[in-house]
Each structure stands twice: as structure tokens, then as C-alpha cells.
Amino acid sequence: MATIQQLRIADKPATWAGLGFAVKDDVCRVGGVPIRLAGRDARPDPGPGSGLVGWTLDGIASEQLDGLPTTLAEVSPAAASSGDASPHPNGITALDHVVAITPALDRTVAALQAVGLDLRRVREESTPAGAPRQAFFRLGEVILEVVQAPDDAIERSGGPDGPAFFWGLAFKVADLDATVAALGAERCSGPRPAVQPGRRIATLRRSVGLALPVALMTE
């Protein structure tokens, strides 16, 4: 099975530390996934997508993931997973899922399956944000959610032939109410029901200065 060995995000380490993440040097390890905080200069391209500027995967046949910037791992999964994976001071315990957006879901799904990603299901229902379909892939402990862009968003971004791109992250939290209260209403929305039955979700506000959307979810 393909697994994530590293995410690379165009944020400053101090920004994440200020939100209660444990950061050592420029790495924030969440569960078994190291997140390298490479600074805002790591994203020179102002095109579509977020500050998630790339990831390193193990167990895939190619770096061609329909536009998602990907690097093949050069070390074993066991070596890459070493280090402190304790819960963070803000209560976050693990990375739940990575979100990508595509103007052509069937094309992107085919490309991801071709390199060895494990498609678990396709959801043929609209999300509250208006995305008509989503596909879900399993990468070890993490889910990759690939979202079909709504028609109006496809038109704004240049049409259906554009590449897939990363959008945001969702983290698991041991006690969502406590984490939201500690962050405060100026930095985080209140909890609400998630699309996943029985779970709740809150979102960090863009005013906190992160380079990508971040959600917090019950485990």
C-alpha cells in the first residue's frame, strides 16, 4: 500500500507553533506523518491550489499523479516514520485526510490507480460546499479525498483540462470542544456535524495566516 512519508507546506514553523503544534526545527510530526514547514517562499507559483506544495510517497510506480506534485521516497517507511508522534499541545493526534481538487474526477482517479493508489470508494453525493462527487484513496493511516470541482469553479480555473491540485488538510483531535475553546472563536469556527456520520468538524479561520485550509475532526 502506498503511504505518505512527508508533506511539504509553504508555512513558517512559528505560525504552526503559535497554533499549538509541536514543531522541532522545521518539522511538525502529526501521527506517523512528518510535515515539513518550508516557509512562504516554497510556493512561488500563485496558481490554483494551496500551500501544500508537495508530498513524498512510498509504494507507488510513478510520480505522475495528474498534476499533484509528488516525489518518490528514497528511504524505507520504517526509517521515515521514526521520531516523536505524540499528541500535540493543541490536542491534535493524527492526520485524518488530505484534500485535492480536480476538474475531471474520472481522469484523476484513473491516473492515481495507475501508479498504485488504493481506491476505496466514490461518493456520488454533493458536499455542503457544492462538490458533486468525491473519490477516496487509502494511504496507510491517511485518506486522500479527491473532490470534483463544481462547474463554476472549473470555468474560473481554466476549464476541464487543468491538473488536479492539493487543497487542504483535516486533523483528528482527541477532544474537539476543548481544542476549539483553547484556540478561541477568533481563530477557529465552532464544531458542527461532519459529512462523515457521527463525526464533528471545525475549521481554522483563514485569518490565522496558514497557507492552506485546515479542519479539525473528532476521532
Backbone torsions as a table, in degrees:
resi	resn	phi	psi	omega
1	MET	NA	137.4	175.2
2	ALA	-65.6	143.2	177.6
3	THR	-135.6	156.3	177.4
4	ILE	-88.5	123.3	176.2
5	GLN	-97.7	-22.0	177.5
6	GLN	-167.4	143.5	165.4
7	LEU	-108.0	149.3	178.5
8	ARG	-124.7	122.5	-173.1
9	ILE	-125.9	138.3	-177.9
10	ALA	-84.5	63.9	176.0
11	ASP	-131.6	157.0	174.2
12	LYS	-81.1	140.9	177.1
13	PRO	-54.4	-36.1	-177.5
14	ALA	-64.5	-30.2	179.2
15	THR	-65.0	-44.5	179.5
16	TRP	-70.6	-39.9	178.0
17	ALA	-60.9	-36.4	179.3
18	GLY	-68.0	-16.3	177.0
19	LEU	-99.2	10.8	175.1
20	GLY	91.8	12.8	173.7
21	PHE	-85.8	143.2	173.1
22	ALA	-81.6	120.1	-177.0
23	VAL	-124.7	129.1	175.5
24	LYS	-118.1	121.7	-171.4
25	ASP	56.9	-114.6	179.3
26	ASP	-117.8	23.2	-177.5
27	VAL	-121.4	133.2	173.2
28	CYS	-117.5	111.9	-179.1
29	ARG	-93.8	121.2	179.7
30	VAL	-116.4	112.3	-172.0
31	GLY	60.5	-128.1	178.8
32	GLY	-95.4	12.9	-173.9
33	VAL	-115.1	115.2	173.0
34	PRO	-75.8	133.9	175.9
35	ILE	-114.2	113.1	179.5
36	ARG	-88.0	123.5	-178.5
37	LEU	-97.6	101.1	-166.0
38	ALA	-95.5	1.2	-179.6
39	GLY	87.5	159.1	-174.6
40	ARG	-65.4	-24.8	179.9
41	ASP	-69.7	-11.2	179.4
42	ALA	-71.6	-11.2	178.1
43	ARG	-119.9	82.0	-179.1
44	PRO	-77.3	-21.4	-175.0
45	ASP	-90.5	119.2	-179.7
46	PRO	-85.5	16.6	-176.8
47	GLY	-71.7	-165.9	-176.6
48	PRO	-63.3	154.1	178.9
49	GLY	113.0	-173.5	-174.5
50	SER	-121.9	-166.9	179.1
51	GLY	-78.8	3.3	171.4
52	LEU	-80.2	96.8	-168.4
53	VAL	-91.2	-3.8	176.6
54	GLY	169.1	165.7	174.7
55	TRP	-143.2	159.1	175.6
56	THR	-112.6	127.1	-177.7
57	LEU	-118.9	147.8	171.2
58	ASP	-110.4	145.6	173.1
59	GLY	87.1	23.7	176.5
60	ILE	-119.8	159.6	-174.0
61	ALA	-90.5	-15.3	-173.6
62	SER	-159.6	159.8	175.1
63	GLU	-89.2	2.5	-176.0
64	GLN	-87.1	92.0	-177.8
65	LEU	-114.8	47.9	174.4
66	ASP	56.3	37.5	175.8
67	GLY	104.1	-16.8	177.6
68	LEU	-70.0	119.1	-175.5
69	PRO	-65.6	114.0	-168.3
70	THR	-132.1	140.4	173.9
71	THR	-123.1	137.3	175.7
72	LEU	-75.6	139.3	-179.3
73	ALA	-66.9	144.9	178.9
74	GLU	-110.5	-3.6	178.9
75	VAL	-126.4	165.8	-178.5
76	SER	-70.8	153.1	176.5
77	PRO	-56.5	-36.6	-179.2
78	ALA	-63.5	-40.9	179.6
79	ALA	-69.1	-39.2	-178.1
80	ALA	-68.6	-27.6	-175.2
81	SER	-88.0	0.9	-179.2
82	SER	-70.4	155.0	178.7
83	GLY	119.2	178.6	-174.9
84	ASP	-78.9	121.2	178.0
85	ALA	-117.1	29.6	-178.7
86	SER	-70.9	159.0	173.5
87	PRO	-57.8	151.4	-177.9
88	HIS	-88.0	160.4	178.0
89	PRO	-55.1	-27.0	178.7
90	ASN	-82.8	1.5	177.6
91	GLY	92.3	-2.7	179.4
92	ILE	-72.8	134.7	-174.8
93	THR	-115.0	-26.0	-174.4
94	ALA	-163.4	163.3	171.6
95	LEU	-88.5	120.9	-178.2
96	ASP	-84.0	-56.0	178.4
97	HIS	-154.6	155.8	173.8
98	VAL	-104.8	136.2	-178.9
99	VAL	-109.4	130.0	172.1
100	ALA	-123.4	155.2	179.8
101	ILE	-122.9	143.0	179.3
102	THR	-139.1	147.5	173.4
103	PRO	-82.0	-8.1	-175.7
104	ALA	-144.5	87.5	-171.8
105	LEU	-60.5	-45.9	-177.2
106	ASP	-61.7	-39.0	178.2
107	ARG	-64.1	-44.8	-178.4
108	THR	-67.5	-41.9	177.7
109	VAL	-58.2	-44.0	179.6
110	ALA	-62.5	-40.4	-179.8
111	ALA	-66.7	-40.4	-180.0
112	LEU	-69.7	-39.0	175.8
113	GLN	-64.8	-34.6	-177.7
114	ALA	-64.7	-28.8	179.2
115	VAL	-92.3	-3.2	173.6
116	GLY	112.0	8.6	177.5
117	LEU	-74.2	147.0	-171.9
118	ASP	-93.8	100.1	177.3
119	LEU	-74.5	123.5	179.9
120	ARG	-96.6	-41.1	178.0
121	ARG	-168.5	163.6	172.1
122	VAL	-119.8	126.4	-178.0
123	ARG	-98.0	117.1	-176.1
124	GLU	-97.4	47.6	179.3
125	GLU	-135.3	146.6	-179.8
126	SER	-72.6	146.0	172.6
127	THR	-87.8	166.0	176.5
128	PRO	-58.0	-26.1	179.3
129	ALA	-84.2	-3.5	175.7
130	GLY	99.1	3.4	176.9
131	ALA	-71.4	126.0	-172.6
132	PRO	-76.4	-27.7	-176.0
133	ARG	-148.0	153.8	175.6
134	GLN	-142.1	146.9	174.3
135	ALA	-118.2	144.9	-175.1
136	PHE	-124.4	127.3	178.9
137	PHE	-117.9	144.4	177.7
138	ARG	-98.6	124.7	174.5
139	LEU	-125.0	84.2	-176.6
140	GLY	63.5	-123.1	-178.0
141	GLU	-81.9	-5.3	-171.7
142	VAL	-115.0	146.7	173.4
143	ILE	-101.5	136.2	166.9
144	LEU	-97.8	117.9	176.6
145	GLU	-102.4	117.4	178.9
146	VAL	-105.4	121.0	-170.6
147	VAL	-107.7	130.9	171.9
148	GLN	-72.2	122.6	179.0
149	ALA	-67.2	140.9	174.0
150	PRO	-61.7	158.3	-175.4
151	ASP	-57.0	-42.1	-177.5
152	ASP	-66.8	-33.9	177.5
153	ALA	-69.9	-35.8	177.4
154	ILE	-62.6	-42.6	179.0
155	GLU	-62.7	-41.2	-179.1
156	ARG	-68.4	-30.2	-175.1
157	SER	-94.2	4.5	172.8
158	GLY	111.0	4.8	174.5
159	GLY	107.9	175.6	-172.1
160	PRO	-75.5	-7.5	-178.7
161	ASP	-90.7	0.4	-180.0
162	GLY	-70.3	164.3	-178.3
163	PRO	-78.9	163.9	166.9
164	ALA	-71.0	155.1	178.8
165	PHE	-148.7	152.2	177.6
166	PHE	-70.7	148.8	179.6
167	TRP	-121.4	-63.2	-174.6
168	GLY	-156.8	-173.3	-177.4
169	LEU	-130.6	152.5	171.0
170	ALA	-128.7	130.5	-177.9
171	PHE	-110.4	149.3	171.8
172	LYS	-85.2	142.4	-178.3
173	VAL	-128.7	136.8	-177.9
174	ALA	-64.9	-42.9	-178.9
175	ASP	-137.5	94.8	-173.4
176	LEU	-61.0	-43.3	-178.5
177	ASP	-61.3	-41.0	180.0
178	ALA	-67.1	-41.6	-179.9
179	THR	-65.0	-44.7	179.3
180	VAL	-62.2	-42.0	179.6
181	ALA	-64.5	-40.4	-179.6
182	ALA	-67.6	-37.4	179.3
183	LEU	-71.4	-35.7	179.5
184	GLY	90.1	153.3	-175.8
185	ALA	-63.9	-24.0	180.0
186	GLU	-74.4	-16.2	-178.9
187	ARG	-115.0	-15.3	-174.5
188	CYS	-147.4	141.8	175.2
189	SER	-71.4	166.8	173.4
190	GLY	-75.7	156.0	178.0
191	PRO	-64.3	148.4	177.3
192	ARG	-148.6	164.0	178.1
193	PRO	-61.3	138.5	176.9
194	ALA	-89.9	168.3	174.8
195	VAL	-61.9	-37.0	178.6
196	GLN	-70.8	124.5	-177.1
197	PRO	-56.5	134.2	175.7
198	GLY	83.2	-1.1	-179.2
199	ARG	-112.8	158.7	176.8
200	ARG	-123.3	159.2	-173.4
201	ILE	-142.3	149.0	170.5
202	ALA	-137.7	160.2	-177.5
203	THR	-128.0	139.4	173.2
204	LEU	-70.8	139.2	-178.7
205	ARG	-75.5	147.4	-178.9
206	ARG	-62.7	-22.6	-179.3
207	SER	-66.4	-14.1	178.2
208	VAL	-72.6	-14.0	172.8
209	GLY	92.9	13.8	176.6
210	LEU	-73.3	154.0	-177.6
211	ALA	-84.8	2.9	-178.5
212	LEU	-155.7	157.3	175.1
213	PRO	-66.8	138.6	178.6
214	VAL	-132.0	130.2	175.9
215	ALA	-113.9	153.7	176.0
216	LEU	-119.9	134.5	-174.7
217	MET	-132.5	151.4	170.9
218	THR	-65.2	156.8	-176.0
219	GLU	-78.5	NA	NA
